[in-house]
Amino acid sequence: MPEHIVLGASGALGGAILKALISQGRPVTAVVRGRKGRVPLTGEGFRLLEADLRDVQSIAPVISPGAVRPLLLR
């Protein structure tokens, strides 16, 4: 099963998506920009990565070429 990556996982929408994926038993990495001043993500069933999309090196650990199919919500 492919891993799901949730960007903005500490926000309202990202957090809801994270919880839904965990409840379905899907492998998921929660990506947050930074932990300072934010509600910490706690619990089991996900991997936490602090990264900034403006810094390619920080997001590289979860993205492999051709493996990402984004879902954009507007």
Residue pairs with C-beta under 8 A, 6 or more apart in sequence:
1 26
1 27
2 27
2 67
3 27
3 28
3 29
3 62
4 21
4 26
4 27
4 28
4 29
5 28
5 29
5 31
5 62
5 63
5 68
6 14
6 17
6 18
6 21
6 28
6 29
6 30
6 31
7 14
7 31
7 53
8 14
8 31
8 32
8 33
9 15
9 17
9 18
9 30
9 31
9 32
9 41
9 46
9 48
10 30
10 32
10 38
10 39
10 41
13 73
14 30
15 41
18 28
18 30
18 41
18 46
21 28
21 46
22 28
22 43
22 45
22 46
25 45
28 45
28 46
28 47
29 46
29 47
29 48
29 49
29 62
30 41
30 46
30 47
30 48
30 49
31 49
31 50
31 51
31 59
31 62
32 38
32 41
32 48
32 49
32 50
32 51
33 50
33 51
33 52
34 50
34 52
35 50
41 48
49 59
49 61
49 62
50 58
51 58
51 59
51 61
51 62
52 58
52 59
53 59
